[in-house]
């Protein structure tokens, strides 16, 4: 009986760890109750928020709009037609899988210039950074932070993989899932 109990405790811990992991990620509804719309100030919406790898952006909007992820230069100039991804379903969820600044615009001509654009700075998994800021992309693709902020500048590379001081970017979900598997293997042996 003691052997069964000694094996049950690690299993219980494993179950708790594996169920808590999804709770760590947050879903952010872009524009809150106003949604993805013309005339919004999304830099105000992003201020005070800290976005991390594993979080998601939820765009809610009516017909006649799109959510296009674009490069820094296309964001700055509201250039459409070169989207990295695009959706027009009316309910678009974007998983933030990589650290760095991600740029989104409405691809309908004139909408980006009317405010339908948001830049979100995503912190690497496990890092502590100041809240996100929309910043201003410069001509070389980096983001210039507003005065007094500590936003990490990120220049998109041709392979879309962010630079990392450690050389590795691991999602907290992947890290904990790996730990869960390791504990599970130990319990079974």
PAVEX-387930 format. One record per residue: residue number from 1; residue in one letter; x, y, z of N, C-alpha, C in turn. Coordinates in nm, 3 decimals. Layout:
BEGIN
REC; NUM; A; X; Y; Z; X; Y; Z; X; Y; Z $
...
//
This chain:
BEGIN
REC; 1; X; 0.082; -0.119; 0.000; 0.000; 0.000; 0.000; 0.087; 0.125; 0.000 $
REC; 2; X; 0.197; 0.122; 0.076; 0.286; 0.239; 0.081; 0.346; 0.267; -0.056 $
REC; 3; X; 0.374; 0.163; -0.134; 0.429; 0.182; -0.269; 0.330; 0.250; -0.361 $
REC; 4; X; 0.203; 0.215; -0.345; 0.099; 0.276; -0.427; 0.085; 0.424; -0.394 $
REC; 5; X; 0.088; 0.457; -0.266; 0.077; 0.597; -0.223; 0.199; 0.676; -0.270 $
REC; 6; X; 0.319; 0.619; -0.259; 0.439; 0.691; -0.300; 0.438; 0.718; -0.450 $
REC; 7; X; 0.374; 0.632; -0.529; 0.362; 0.656; -0.673; 0.245; 0.750; -0.705 $
REC; 8; X; 0.145; 0.755; -0.619; 0.027; 0.839; -0.643; 0.058; 0.987; -0.626 $
REC; 9; X; 0.145; 1.021; -0.532; 0.177; 1.161; -0.507; 0.242; 1.226; -0.629 $
REC; 10; X; 0.346; 1.168; -0.690; 0.402; 1.229; -0.811; 0.300; 1.236; -0.925 $
REC; 11; X; 0.213; 1.135; -0.936; 0.111; 1.139; -1.040; 0.015; 1.255; -1.018 $
REC; 12; X; -0.023; 1.279; -0.893; -0.112; 1.390; -0.861; -0.046; 1.523; -0.894 $
REC; 13; X; 0.082; 1.534; -0.861; 0.156; 1.657; -0.894; 0.163; 1.675; -1.044 $
REC; 14; X; 0.188; 1.567; -1.116; 0.193; 1.570; -1.262; 0.060; 1.619; -1.320 $
REC; 15; X; -0.050; 1.567; -1.272; -0.181; 1.607; -1.322; -0.205; 1.756; -1.295 $
REC; 16; X; -0.170; 1.803; -1.177; -0.188; 1.944; -1.142; -0.104; 2.032; -1.233 $
REC; 17; X; 0.023; 1.998; -1.251; 0.110; 2.078; -1.339; 0.057; 2.083; -1.482 $
REC; 18; X; 0.013; 1.972; -1.532; -0.033; 1.966; -1.671; -0.166; 2.038; -1.692 $
REC; 19; X; -0.246; 2.051; -1.589; -0.372; 2.124; -1.604; -0.356; 2.273; -1.579 $
REC; 20; X; -0.254; 2.313; -1.507; -0.232; 2.455; -1.479; -0.169; 2.526; -1.597 $
REC; 21; X; -0.092; 2.458; -1.678; -0.019; 2.519; -1.788; -0.107; 2.605; -1.878 $
REC; 22; X; -0.223; 2.557; -1.928; -0.303; 2.641; -2.015; -0.353; 2.768; -1.948 $
REC; 23; X; -0.362; 2.769; -1.817; -0.409; 2.887; -1.745; -0.306; 3.001; -1.753 $
REC; 24; X; -0.180; 2.970; -1.774; -0.076; 3.071; -1.777; -0.090; 3.165; -1.897 $
REC; 25; X; -0.138; 3.116; -2.008; -0.154; 3.198; -2.128; -0.280; 3.283; -2.116 $
REC; 26; X; -0.274; 3.404; -2.175; -0.388; 3.495; -2.170; -0.440; 3.521; -2.310 $
REC; 27; X; -0.570; 3.543; -2.319; -0.632; 3.588; -2.443; -0.663; 3.737; -2.426 $
REC; 28; X; -0.616; 3.818; -2.519; -0.641; 3.962; -2.517; -0.736; 3.996; -2.632 $
REC; 29; X; -0.852; 4.051; -2.600; -0.945; 4.095; -2.703; -0.902; 4.234; -2.748 $
REC; 30; X; -0.856; 4.244; -2.872; -0.805; 4.369; -2.927; -0.916; 4.474; -2.927 $
REC; 31; X; -0.889; 4.587; -2.862; -0.988; 4.694; -2.853; -1.094; 4.669; -2.748 $
REC; 32; X; -1.079; 4.565; -2.669; -1.176; 4.526; -2.567; -1.317; 4.521; -2.627 $
REC; 33; X; -1.415; 4.587; -2.567; -1.554; 4.577; -2.615; -1.575; 4.649; -2.749 $
REC; 34; X; -1.486; 4.742; -2.785; -1.499; 4.812; -2.913; -1.453; 4.727; -3.030 $
REC; 35; X; -1.369; 4.629; -3.004; -1.321; 4.539; -3.108; -1.225; 4.604; -3.205 $
REC; 36; X; -1.215; 4.543; -3.321; -1.124; 4.584; -3.429; -1.206; 4.675; -3.520 $
REC; 37; X; -1.183; 4.807; -3.507; -1.270; 4.903; -3.576; -1.192; 5.028; -3.618 $
REC; 38; X; -1.247; 5.099; -3.714; -1.190; 5.226; -3.759; -1.202; 5.329; -3.647 $
REC; 39; X; -1.099; 5.414; -3.636; -1.102; 5.524; -3.541; -1.055; 5.493; -3.401 $
REC; 40; X; -1.011; 5.371; -3.376; -0.961; 5.333; -3.243; -0.814; 5.374; -3.229 $
REC; 41; X; -0.773; 5.397; -3.105; -0.632; 5.423; -3.075; -0.576; 5.298; -3.009 $
REC; 42; X; -0.521; 5.211; -3.088; -0.472; 5.083; -3.035; -0.343; 5.096; -2.956 $
REC; 43; X; -0.269; 5.206; -2.973; -0.150; 5.225; -2.889; -0.193; 5.249; -2.745 $
REC; 44; X; -0.306; 5.315; -2.724; -0.361; 5.330; -2.589; -0.406; 5.195; -2.535 $
REC; 45; X; -0.467; 5.115; -2.622; -0.515; 4.983; -2.579; -0.398; 4.894; -2.535 $
REC; 46; X; -0.283; 4.899; -2.606; -0.170; 4.813; -2.570; -0.095; 4.862; -2.446 $
REC; 47; X; -0.104; 4.993; -2.417; -0.026; 5.046; -2.304; -0.073; 4.982; -2.173 $
REC; 48; X; 0.024; 4.944; -2.093; -0.005; 4.881; -1.965; -0.024; 4.731; -1.973 $
REC; 49; X; -0.024; 4.674; -2.092; -0.040; 4.530; -2.107; 0.097; 4.467; -2.134 $
REC; 50; X; 0.118; 4.350; -2.079; 0.240; 4.275; -2.105; 0.201; 4.148; -2.179 $
REC; 51; X; 0.246; 4.137; -2.302; 0.215; 4.022; -2.386; 0.333; 3.925; -2.381 $
REC; 52; X; 0.304; 3.797; -2.373; 0.409; 3.695; -2.364; 0.385; 3.585; -2.468 $
REC; 53; X; 0.492; 3.515; -2.501; 0.480; 3.399; -2.588; 0.379; 3.304; -2.524 $
REC; 54; X; 0.284; 3.256; -2.604; 0.179; 3.167; -2.554; 0.045; 3.239; -2.542 $
REC; 55; X; 0.046; 3.372; -2.530; -0.078; 3.449; -2.526; -0.140; 3.452; -2.665 $
REC; 56; X; -0.264; 3.498; -2.672; -0.334; 3.511; -2.800; -0.402; 3.647; -2.810 $
REC; 57; X; -0.408; 3.698; -2.932; -0.484; 3.819; -2.962; -0.613; 3.774; -3.029 $
REC; 58; X; -0.726; 3.827; -2.980; -0.857; 3.795; -3.037; -0.910; 3.922; -3.103 $
REC; 59; X; -0.929; 3.918; -3.233; -0.982; 4.030; -3.309; -1.129; 4.000; -3.341 $
REC; 60; X; -1.220; 4.087; -3.294; -1.362; 4.074; -3.325; -1.401; 4.193; -3.412 $
REC; 61; X; -1.466; 4.166; -3.526; -1.499; 4.273; -3.620; -1.610; 4.228; -3.714 $
REC; 62; X; -1.676; 4.325; -3.773; -1.781; 4.297; -3.870; -1.722; 4.275; -4.007 $
REC; 63; X; -1.810; 4.248; -4.103; -1.768; 4.227; -4.241; -1.701; 4.352; -4.297 $
REC; 64; X; -1.623; 4.333; -4.399; -1.557; 4.446; -4.463; -1.424; 4.484; -4.400 $
REC; 65; X; -1.372; 4.398; -4.314; -1.241; 4.422; -4.252; -1.156; 4.295; -4.264 $
REC; 66; X; -1.027; 4.311; -4.243; -0.936; 4.197; -4.237; -0.841; 4.217; -4.119 $
REC; 67; X; -0.772; 4.113; -4.082; -0.661; 4.120; -3.988; -0.542; 4.065; -4.064 $
REC; 68; X; -0.447; 4.153; -4.097; -0.328; 4.114; -4.170; -0.206; 4.135; -4.081 $
REC; 69; X; -0.126; 4.030; -4.062; 0.003; 4.049; -3.996; 0.100; 4.093; -4.104 $
REC; 70; X; 0.171; 4.202; -4.077; 0.259; 4.262; -4.178; 0.397; 4.292; -4.119 $
REC; 71; X; 0.488; 4.330; -4.206; 0.623; 4.371; -4.163; 0.617; 4.509; -4.099 $
REC; 72; X; 0.725; 4.546; -4.032; 0.733; 4.679; -3.969; 0.718; 4.790; -4.073 $
REC; 73; X; 0.782; 4.774; -4.188; 0.775; 4.879; -4.289; 0.634; 4.890; -4.348 $
REC; 74; X; 0.567; 4.778; -4.370; 0.429; 4.783; -4.420; 0.335; 4.842; -4.315 $
REC; 75; X; 0.362; 4.815; -4.188; 0.283; 4.874; -4.079; 0.298; 5.026; -4.080 $
REC; 76; X; 0.422; 5.070; -4.090; 0.450; 5.214; -4.085; 0.382; 5.288; -4.200 $
REC; 77; X; 0.383; 5.229; -4.318; 0.330; 5.296; -4.437; 0.189; 5.251; -4.473 $
REC; 78; X; 0.130; 5.162; -4.391; -0.004; 5.107; -4.419; -0.011; 5.044; -4.558 $
REC; 79; X; 0.096; 4.972; -4.594; 0.102; 4.905; -4.724; 0.029; 4.772; -4.715 $
REC; 80; X; -0.066; 4.750; -4.805; -0.139; 4.624; -4.810; -0.087; 4.540; -4.926 $
REC; 81; X; -0.122; 4.413; -4.924; -0.085; 4.324; -5.034; 0.035; 4.237; -5.006 $
REC; 82; X; 0.108; 4.261; -4.897; 0.227; 4.182; -4.864; 0.211; 4.109; -4.730 $
REC; 83; X; 0.089; 4.079; -4.690; 0.062; 4.024; -4.558; 0.136; 3.892; -4.535 $
REC; 84; X; 0.184; 3.875; -4.412; 0.244; 3.749; -4.369; 0.131; 3.648; -4.350 $
REC; 85; X; 0.022; 3.692; -4.285; -0.102; 3.615; -4.272; -0.218; 3.712; -4.288 $
REC; 86; X; -0.333; 3.659; -4.326; -0.452; 3.743; -4.342; -0.576; 3.661; -4.312 $
REC; 87; X; -0.676; 3.727; -4.249; -0.803; 3.661; -4.222; -0.914; 3.765; -4.228 $
REC; 88; X; -1.031; 3.724; -4.272; -1.146; 3.815; -4.278; -1.272; 3.748; -4.224 $
REC; 89; X; -1.255; 3.653; -4.133; -1.367; 3.574; -4.081; -1.457; 3.651; -3.986 $
REC; 90; X; -1.410; 3.761; -3.929; -1.488; 3.836; -3.830; -1.452; 3.801; -3.687 $
REC; 91; X; -1.383; 3.691; -3.669; -1.335; 3.648; -3.536; -1.201; 3.579; -3.558 $
REC; 92; X; -1.094; 3.656; -3.548; -0.960; 3.606; -3.577; -0.882; 3.594; -3.447 $
REC; 93; X; -0.827; 3.478; -3.420; -0.741; 3.459; -3.303; -0.600; 3.432; -3.352 $
REC; 94; X; -0.507; 3.514; -3.303; -0.366; 3.502; -3.340; -0.288; 3.454; -3.217 $
REC; 95; X; -0.228; 3.336; -3.226; -0.142; 3.287; -3.118; -0.007; 3.356; -3.129 $
REC; 96; X; 0.039; 3.414; -3.021; 0.169; 3.482; -3.017; 0.275; 3.377; -2.986 $
REC; 97; X; 0.338; 3.326; -3.091; 0.430; 3.213; -3.078; 0.576; 3.253; -3.066 $
REC; 98; X; 0.608; 3.377; -3.104; 0.748; 3.420; -3.100; 0.761; 3.556; -3.032 $
REC; 99; X; 0.875; 3.576; -2.968; 0.903; 3.705; -2.906; 0.935; 3.808; -3.014 $
REC; 100; X; 0.918; 3.934; -2.980; 0.945; 4.042; -3.073; 0.819; 4.123; -3.096 $
REC; 101; X; 0.826; 4.216; -3.187; 0.711; 4.300; -3.216; 0.636; 4.244; -3.336 $
REC; 102; X; 0.506; 4.230; -3.320; 0.418; 4.180; -3.425; 0.328; 4.296; -3.468 $
REC; 103; X; 0.310; 4.310; -3.597; 0.236; 4.423; -3.654; 0.111; 4.373; -3.726 $
REC; 104; X; -0.003; 4.436; -3.697; -0.130; 4.398; -3.757; -0.200; 4.521; -3.812 $
REC; 105; X; -0.258; 4.507; -3.930; -0.335; 4.615; -3.992; -0.462; 4.555; -4.053 $
REC; 106; X; -0.559; 4.640; -4.083; -0.671; 4.601; -4.167; -0.625; 4.623; -4.309 $
REC; 107; X; -0.637; 4.521; -4.393; -0.589; 4.528; -4.530; -0.682; 4.598; -4.627 $
REC; 108; X; -0.798; 4.642; -4.580; -0.891; 4.713; -4.668; -0.834; 4.854; -4.690 $
REC; 109; X; -0.821; 4.897; -4.815; -0.763; 5.030; -4.843; -0.829; 5.141; -4.761 $
REC; 110; X; -0.744; 5.220; -4.695; -0.789; 5.333; -4.615; -0.816; 5.302; -4.469 $
REC; 111; X; -0.837; 5.177; -4.434; -0.870; 5.143; -4.295; -0.750; 5.155; -4.202 $
REC; 112; X; -0.633; 5.110; -4.246; -0.512; 5.123; -4.164; -0.485; 5.270; -4.133 $
REC; 113; X; -0.495; 5.355; -4.233; -0.474; 5.498; -4.215; -0.578; 5.563; -4.124 $
REC; 114; X; -0.691; 5.494; -4.107; -0.796; 5.544; -4.017; -0.788; 5.481; -3.879 $
REC; 115; X; -0.675; 5.419; -3.848; -0.651; 5.369; -3.712; -0.653; 5.220; -3.694 $
REC; 116; X; -0.689; 5.143; -3.794; -0.694; 4.998; -3.777; -0.556; 4.936; -3.794 $
REC; 117; X; -0.472; 4.961; -3.694; -0.337; 4.906; -3.691; -0.294; 4.894; -3.546 $
REC; 118; X; -0.226; 4.786; -3.515; -0.178; 4.766; -3.379; -0.044; 4.693; -3.385 $
REC; 119; X; 0.050; 4.741; -3.304; 0.180; 4.677; -3.288; 0.187; 4.622; -3.146 $
REC; 120; X; 0.223; 4.496; -3.133; 0.226; 4.430; -3.004; 0.367; 4.374; -2.981 $
REC; 121; X; 0.429; 4.415; -2.871; 0.561; 4.364; -2.835; 0.542; 4.245; -2.742 $
REC; 122; X; 0.595; 4.130; -2.784; 0.577; 4.004; -2.713; 0.707; 3.967; -2.643 $
REC; 123; X; 0.699; 3.945; -2.512; 0.815; 3.906; -2.432; 0.843; 3.757; -2.451 $
REC; 124; X; 0.970; 3.721; -2.447; 1.009; 3.580; -2.455; 0.955; 3.507; -2.333 $
REC; 125; X; 0.934; 3.380; -2.348; 0.884; 3.298; -2.238; 0.974; 3.311; -2.117 $
REC; 126; X; 0.913; 3.334; -2.002; 0.988; 3.341; -1.878; 1.064; 3.469; -1.855 $
REC; 127; X; 1.058; 3.566; -1.946; 1.130; 3.690; -1.923; 1.037; 3.791; -1.859 $
REC; 128; X; 1.095; 3.884; -1.788; 1.014; 3.991; -1.730; 1.049; 4.119; -1.803 $
REC; 129; X; 0.947; 4.182; -1.860; 0.969; 4.306; -1.932; 0.862; 4.404; -1.892 $
REC; 130; X; 0.880; 4.526; -1.933; 0.779; 4.627; -1.905; 0.660; 4.602; -1.997 $
REC; 131; X; 0.546; 4.666; -1.968; 0.429; 4.648; -2.053; 0.457; 4.684; -2.198 $
REC; 132; X; 0.375; 4.626; -2.287; 0.390; 4.648; -2.431; 0.364; 4.792; -2.469 $
REC; 133; X; 0.430; 4.833; -2.574; 0.409; 4.967; -2.628; 0.402; 4.956; -2.778 $
REC; 134; X; 0.327; 5.042; -2.841; 0.315; 5.033; -2.986; 0.439; 5.086; -3.056 $
REC; 135; X; 0.514; 5.177; -2.997; 0.638; 5.225; -3.058; 0.620; 5.267; -3.203 $
REC; 136; X; 0.725; 5.312; -3.264; 0.721; 5.353; -3.404; 0.828; 5.279; -3.481 $
REC; 137; X; 0.788; 5.203; -3.583; 0.890; 5.134; -3.661; 0.973; 5.234; -3.740 $
REC; 138; X; 1.103; 5.212; -3.745; 1.190; 5.299; -3.822; 1.207; 5.239; -3.962 $
REC; 139; X; 1.274; 5.309; -4.049; 1.289; 5.263; -4.186; 1.369; 5.134; -4.198 $
REC; 140; X; 1.452; 5.103; -4.099; 1.532; 4.981; -4.109; 1.462; 4.859; -4.049 $
REC; 141; X; 1.336; 4.874; -4.004; 1.262; 4.760; -3.954; 1.268; 4.742; -3.804 $
REC; 142; X; 1.349; 4.820; -3.733; 1.351; 4.810; -3.588; 1.240; 4.898; -3.532 $
REC; 143; X; 1.211; 4.881; -3.404; 1.108; 4.962; -3.342; 1.173; 5.061; -3.247 $
REC; 144; X; 1.140; 5.187; -3.263; 1.190; 5.290; -3.174; 1.093; 5.304; -3.059 $
REC; 145; X; 1.141; 5.283; -2.938; 1.055; 5.288; -2.821; 1.024; 5.431; -2.781 $
REC; 146; X; 0.902; 5.453; -2.728; 0.871; 5.587; -2.677; 0.966; 5.622; -2.563 $
REC; 147; X; 0.989; 5.750; -2.541; 1.082; 5.795; -2.437; 1.043; 5.736; -2.302 $
REC; 148; X; 1.143; 5.688; -2.229; 1.123; 5.639; -2.094; 1.076; 5.496; -2.085 $
REC; 149; X; 1.060; 5.425; -2.194; 1.015; 5.286; -2.183; 1.132; 5.191; -2.201 $
REC; 150; X; 1.113; 5.067; -2.157; 1.216; 4.966; -2.168; 1.172; 4.855; -2.262 $
REC; 151; X; 1.129; 4.888; -2.381; 1.085; 4.790; -2.478; 1.207; 4.741; -2.556 $
REC; 152; X; 1.221; 4.609; -2.565; 1.331; 4.552; -2.640; 1.307; 4.574; -2.788 $
REC; 153; X; 1.408; 4.625; -2.858; 1.396; 4.645; -3.002; 1.420; 4.513; -3.072 $
REC; 154; X; 1.343; 4.488; -3.175; 1.352; 4.364; -3.250; 1.346; 4.395; -3.398 $
REC; 155; X; 1.441; 4.347; -3.470; 1.443; 4.366; -3.615; 1.411; 4.231; -3.679 $
REC; 156; X; 1.296; 4.225; -3.750; 1.263; 4.097; -3.812; 1.373; 4.052; -3.907 $
REC; 157; X; 1.402; 3.924; -3.902; 1.503; 3.868; -3.992; 1.432; 3.801; -4.109 $
REC; 158; X; 1.508; 3.762; -4.208; 1.447; 3.701; -4.325; 1.383; 3.568; -4.294 $
REC; 159; X; 1.425; 3.502; -4.186; 1.364; 3.374; -4.152; 1.261; 3.386; -4.041 $
REC; 160; X; 1.228; 3.508; -3.999; 1.126; 3.536; -3.898; 1.152; 3.468; -3.764 $
REC; 161; X; 1.277; 3.440; -3.732; 1.311; 3.383; -3.603; 1.378; 3.492; -3.520 $
REC; 162; X; 1.320; 3.525; -3.402; 1.378; 3.632; -3.322; 1.515; 3.594; -3.267 $
REC; 163; X; 1.598; 3.697; -3.249; 1.727; 3.675; -3.186; 1.703; 3.646; -3.038 $
REC; 164; X; 1.788; 3.567; -2.979; 1.776; 3.534; -2.838; 1.916; 3.534; -2.779 $
REC; 165; X; 1.929; 3.594; -2.664; 2.061; 3.597; -2.600; 2.105; 3.456; -2.562 $
REC; 166; X; 2.009; 3.365; -2.539; 2.044; 3.228; -2.505; 2.046; 3.138; -2.628 $
REC; 167; X; 1.994; 3.188; -2.740; 1.989; 3.107; -2.859; 1.869; 3.014; -2.865 $
REC; 168; X; 1.787; 3.015; -2.758; 1.671; 2.925; -2.752; 1.551; 3.005; -2.703 $
REC; 169; X; 1.438; 2.987; -2.769; 1.312; 3.042; -2.721; 1.215; 2.926; -2.705 $
REC; 170; X; 1.179; 2.895; -2.581; 1.089; 2.784; -2.555; 0.964; 2.839; -2.488 $
REC; 171; X; 0.850; 2.801; -2.540; 0.722; 2.839; -2.482; 0.713; 2.779; -2.341 $
REC; 172; X; 0.652; 2.852; -2.247; 0.636; 2.794; -2.113; 0.553; 2.666; -2.119 $
REC; 173; X; 0.461; 2.658; -2.212; 0.379; 2.538; -2.224; 0.466; 2.419; -2.264 $
REC; 174; X; 0.557; 2.441; -2.360; 0.646; 2.333; -2.404; 0.739; 2.293; -2.290 $
REC; 175; X; 0.791; 2.390; -2.217; 0.883; 2.361; -2.106; 0.814; 2.278; -1.998 $
REC; 176; X; 0.693; 2.316; -1.960; 0.623; 2.244; -1.853; 0.575; 2.109; -1.905 $
REC; 177; X; 0.533; 2.102; -2.031; 0.492; 1.974; -2.089; 0.610; 1.876; -2.087 $
REC; 178; X; 0.729; 1.926; -2.120; 0.848; 1.842; -2.114; 0.875; 1.793; -1.973 $
REC; 179; X; 0.856; 1.881; -1.876; 0.873; 1.843; -1.736; 0.770; 1.738; -1.698 $
REC; 180; X; 0.645; 1.756; -1.742; 0.540; 1.659; -1.713; 0.576; 1.521; -1.768 $
REC; 181; X; 0.626; 1.517; -1.889; 0.665; 1.390; -1.951; 0.779; 1.326; -1.871 $
REC; 182; X; 0.877; 1.406; -1.832; 0.991; 1.354; -1.756; 0.945; 1.295; -1.622 $
REC; 183; X; 0.856; 1.368; -1.553; 0.805; 1.319; -1.423; 0.725; 1.192; -1.444 $
REC; 184; X; 0.643; 1.189; -1.549; 0.562; 1.072; -1.578; 0.650; 0.950; -1.604 $
REC; 185; X; 0.757; 0.966; -1.679; 0.849; 0.857; -1.707; 0.915; 0.808; -1.578 $
REC; 186; X; 0.951; 0.903; -1.491; 1.013; 0.865; -1.363; 0.915; 0.785; -1.277 $
REC; 187; X; 0.789; 0.828; -1.277; 0.689; 0.759; -1.195; 0.666; 0.617; -1.245 $
REC; 188; X; 0.666; 0.599; -1.376; 0.642; 0.466; -1.433; 0.760; 0.372; -1.414 $
REC; 189; X; 0.879; 0.425; -1.396; 0.994; 0.334; -1.385; 1.021; 0.293; -1.243 $
//
